Amino acid sequence: MRKTIALFATGLLLAGCASERIDYNFASAPVDAPEARINFIQHNPVYSWHVVNDRLLYVQTRGRDWYEVKLFSACVELPFATQMSFMPSDASGAFDRFSNIRIRGGQTCKVDSVKAVPPPDRAVMPYSASRARSY
């Protein structure tokens, strides 16, 4: 029984060392790019997001459109967020530069700008290298 547990634990350790993750290479939105709106955010929910740091994230909608979202100030819980709500700025459900993001822990972060960006390039990185990245 002990040998079985030891072999199982060794297998888990080796599997963890060999894992990879996908890293995205985003193109920044030009400074003079127009502000964008994600219409009907409550009916066209966010498909995924990628946090760059405590003031910048990229959001993908169900239509597979990508947006660069810059925050007004540092959102401390953002790099560690597992769930977030995208709160529209008006009753029509538009998510734009007047909107907020609420992190599951309770922090609300004010959006400064929302700009459309092209889809990112994908690069596969070893898991250990991706963990060394600093925010």
Secondary structure, DSSP 8 states (H G I E B T S, - for coil): -HHHHHHHHHHHHHHHHH-EEEEEE-----TT-----BTTTTTS-EEEEEEEETTEEEEEETT--EEEEEESS--TTGGG-S-EEEE-SSTT--BSTT-EEEETTS-EEEEEEEEEE---EEEEEEHHHHHT---
